[in-house]
Amino acid sequence: MSEERYGEFVLVRRHGAGHVAELVLDRPKAMNAVSTAMARSVTAACAALGTDPSVRVVVLTSTHERAFCVGADLKERNSLSDAELLRQRPVTRAAYTAVLELPVPAIAAVHGFALGGGFELALSCDLIVADRTAVVGLPEVSVGVIPGGGGTQLLPRRVGAARAAELVFTARRVAAGEARELGLVDHLVDEGRDRDEALALADRIAANSPVGLRAAKRALRLGQGLDLRAGLEVEDAAWRAVAFSGDRAEGVAAFNEKRAPRWPGE
């Protein structure tokens, strides 16, 4: 396993052959509250991972024992003038966008608190694995703002408009069991197992064609919100992009020869 640090608060670990990259939130003294510096580091790390052809899956994890991420750094926010807050906005927004626009499948491994911007980081991933200590929610209206890291758009796409409205308007925190029932998280695992289970899931995904994975994610994301006819056109374009790839040829050959594929990644 190799490691590379992005600024003070973000670490990237490469597992095995490097096909699974772990993006680690590492600001334990602040329960991973997203400061300006941390936001810049998340953006930089995602930019590097997104352009690395060897990366097939990204897993977002935390070093804090009791929190995935508690959201925006409100202490820092309290020190900013209105003008400074306005200048900070593109920086923080870019971090959430960078996670959301990763071209490969992304999995959040959540334990403890994932609130506000912390839950929005998880929502920006394709899948969320949570352990039984997880507490999630978007409490922004309780401090006079709204979810600004994609929450008002990502949550209704995950659980429906009415359920998202109730959760945003009440600002309530949701414990792990109910979160799984409501569809706020995808996998509920035993306490302390979120990272291990997320990495195991990533390994299973990473065994598949890197060309296929990127195209499938693109089709899934671009098709959201479109009517069926338009969505099928998105799917067809993605199919055409992979149908004559080296990965497709290798996948068919490996199937017929009854062996594991050796993906060229092109």
C-alpha positions in Angstrom: 0.0 0.0 0.0 1.3 3.4 -0.9 0.3 6.8 0.5 0.3 10.4 -0.7 -0.7 13.4 1.2 -2.7 16.4 -0.2 -2.2 19.3 2.2 -2.5 18.7 5.9 -5.9 17.1 6.0 -6.3 14.6 3.1 -4.5 11.4 2.5 -4.7 9.0 -0.5 -3.9 5.4 -0.1 -3.5 3.0 -3.0 -4.4 -0.6 -2.3 -3.1 -3.7 -4.0 -2.3 -3.0 -7.6 -3.5 0.6 -7.1 -6.9 0.0 -8.7 -8.7 0.9 -5.4 -7.8 4.4 -4.0 -8.8 5.4 -0.5 -9.4 9.1 -0.1 -9.0 9.7 3.7 -10.4 12.7 5.5 -7.7 13.3 8.1 -8.5 16.3 10.3 -9.3 14.4 13.5 -8.9 17.4 15.9 -11.9 19.0 14.2 -13.9 15.8 13.5 -13.1 16.4 9.8 -15.0 19.7 9.6 -14.5 21.1 6.1 -12.3 24.1 6.3 -11.1 26.1 3.3 -7.7 24.3 3.3 -9.4 20.9 3.6 -11.7 21.7 0.7 -8.8 22.6 -1.5 -7.1 19.3 -0.6 -10.2 17.2 -1.4 -10.4 19.0 -4.8 -6.8 18.4 -5.6 -6.9 14.7 -4.5 -10.0 14.1 -6.7 -8.4 15.8 -9.6 -5.4 13.5 -9.4 -7.5 10.3 -8.9 -9.9 11.2 -11.7 -7.1 11.5 -14.3 -5.3 8.4 -13.2 -6.2 5.6 -15.6 -5.1 2.9 -13.1 -7.8 3.9 -10.6 -11.0 1.9 -10.9 -12.8 2.7 -7.6 -12.4 5.4 -4.9 -13.4 4.8 -1.3 -13.9 7.9 1.0 -13.0 7.2 4.6 -12.3 9.0 7.9 -9.5 8.7 10.5 -11.7 10.0 13.3 -13.2 7.3 15.6 -16.5 9.0 16.1 -17.1 10.9 12.9 -17.0 10.6 9.2 -17.3 14.4 8.8 -19.4 16.9 10.8 -19.8 19.3 7.9 -18.6 22.9 7.4 -16.0 24.3 9.8 -18.4 26.7 11.5 -15.6 28.2 13.7 -13.8 29.2 10.5 -17.1 30.5 9.0 -17.7 32.6 12.1 -14.4 34.4 11.6 -15.2 35.4 8.0 -16.6 38.6 6.8 -19.4 38.6 4.2 -16.9 39.3 1.5 -14.6 36.5 2.7 -17.5 34.0 2.9 -18.5 34.9 -0.7 -14.9 34.2 -1.8 -14.8 31.0 0.1 -17.9 29.6 -1.6 -16.4 28.5 -4.9 -13.6 26.8 -3.0 -15.9 24.7 -0.8 -18.3 24.0 -3.6 -15.5 22.7 -5.8 -14.7 20.0 -3.2 -18.2 18.5 -3.3 -18.3 18.8 -7.1 -14.9 17.0 -7.3 -16.2 14.0 -5.4 -19.5 14.0 -7.3 -17.7 14.2 -10.7 -15.2 11.4 -10.1 -15.4 9.4 -13.3 -15.1 6.0 -11.5 -17.4 4.4 -8.9 -17.1 6.1 -5.5 -18.1 4.5 -2.1 -18.4 6.4 1.2 -17.5 4.5 4.4 -19.5 6.2 7.1 -19.3 5.8 10.9 -20.4 8.2 13.6 -21.5 11.6 12.6 -22.0 12.5 8.9 -23.8 15.7 9.1 -24.4 18.7 6.8 -21.5 18.9 4.4 -20.2 15.6 5.8 -23.4 13.8 4.7 -23.2 15.7 1.4 -19.7 14.3 0.7 -21.2 10.8 1.2 -24.2 11.6 -1.0 -21.8 12.7 -3.7 -20.6 9.1 -3.8 -22.4 6.3 -5.7 -22.8 4.0 -2.7 -22.7 4.5 1.1 -21.6 1.8 3.5 -22.5 2.7 7.1 -21.8 1.0 10.4 -24.3 0.9 13.3 -22.8 4.0 14.9 -23.6 6.2 11.9 -25.8 9.3 12.4 -26.6 11.2 9.2 -28.6 14.4 8.4 -28.7 17.8 6.8 -29.2 20.2 9.7 -28.3 23.4 7.9 -31.7 25.2 8.3 -31.2 25.0 12.1 -28.2 27.4 11.8 -29.8 29.7 9.2 -28.5 28.3 5.9 -29.4 25.5 3.5 -27.5 22.4 2.3 -25.0 23.9 -0.1 -22.9 20.9 -1.0 -25.5 19.3 -3.2 -27.8 18.1 -0.5 -31.1 19.6 -1.8 -30.5 18.0 -5.2 -28.8 14.7 -4.3 -31.1 13.7 -1.4 -34.3 13.8 -3.4 -32.7 11.8 -6.2 -31.9 9.1 -3.6 -35.0 9.0 -1.4 -37.7 11.0 -3.2 -38.9 14.7 -3.0 -41.2 14.4 0.0 -38.9 12.4 2.2 -36.0 14.7 1.3 -38.1 17.8 2.1 -39.1 16.4 5.5 -35.4 15.6 6.4 -34.2 19.0 5.2 -37.0 21.1 6.8 -36.8 19.4 10.2 -33.0 19.3 10.3 -33.2 16.0 12.2 -30.5 13.5 12.7 -31.2 10.0 11.6 -29.6 7.0 13.3 -28.1 4.1 11.2 -31.0 1.7 11.3 -33.6 4.2 10.2 -31.1 5.6 7.7 -30.9 2.2 6.0 -34.7 1.8 6.1 -35.2 5.2 4.4 -32.5 4.6 1.8 -30.1 7.2 3.1 -27.4 4.6 3.2 -27.1 1.5 1.1 -25.3 -1.1 3.3 -25.5 -1.3 7.1 -22.7 -3.2 8.7 -21.4 -4.0 12.2 -19.8 -1.3 14.3 -16.2 -0.6 13.1 -16.7 -2.5 9.8 -17.6 0.3 7.5 -14.1 0.8 6.1 -13.3 -2.9 5.7 -16.6 -3.6 4.0 -16.4 -0.6 1.7 -12.9 -1.7 0.6 -14.1 -5.2 0.1 -17.0 -3.9 -2.1 -14.4 -1.8 -4.0 -12.3 -4.8 -4.6 -15.3 -6.6 -6.2 -16.1 -3.6 -8.4 -12.4 -3.1 -9.4 -12.2 -6.6 -10.8 -14.4 -5.5 -13.6 -13.5 -3.6 -16.8 -12.1 -0.1 -16.1 -13.5 1.1 -19.4 -16.9 -0.5 -18.7 -17.0 1.0 -15.1 -16.4 4.5 -16.3 -18.9 4.2 -19.1 -21.5 2.7 -16.9 -21.1 5.5 -14.3 -21.3 8.1 -17.0 -24.5 6.6 -18.4 -26.1 6.3 -14.9 -25.2 9.9 -14.0 -26.1 11.6 -17.3 -29.4 9.6 -17.5 -30.7 10.9 -14.2 -33.6 13.3 -14.7 -34.1 12.5 -18.4 -37.2 10.9 -19.8 -36.8 7.2 -20.8 -36.2 7.9 -24.5 -33.5 10.4 -23.8 -31.9 8.2 -21.2 -31.8 5.3 -23.6 -29.9 7.5 -26.0 -27.4 8.3 -23.3 -27.0 4.6 -22.7 -26.5 3.8 -26.4 -23.8 6.5 -26.6 -22.0 4.9 -23.7 -22.4 1.4 -25.2 -20.9 2.6 -28.5 -18.0 4.1 -26.6 -17.0 0.7 -25.1 -18.3 -1.8 -27.8 -15.1 -1.7 -29.8 -12.7 -1.2 -26.9 -9.8 -3.5 -26.0 -11.6 -4.2 -22.7 -14.6 -5.6 -24.6 -12.4 -7.8 -26.7 -10.5 -9.1 -23.7 -13.7 -9.7 -21.7 -15.2 -11.8 -24.5 -12.0 -13.7 -25.0 -11.6 -14.4 -21.3 -15.2 -15.6 -21.0 -14.7 -18.0 -23.9 -11.4 -19.2 -22.6 -12.7 -19.6 -19.1 -10.1 -17.5 -17.4 -9.9 -14.2 -15.5 -9.7 -11.2 -17.8 -6.5 -9.1 -18.1 -8.0 -5.7 -18.7 -6.0 -3.4 -21.0 -8.0 -0.5 -19.8 -8.6 1.0 -23.2 
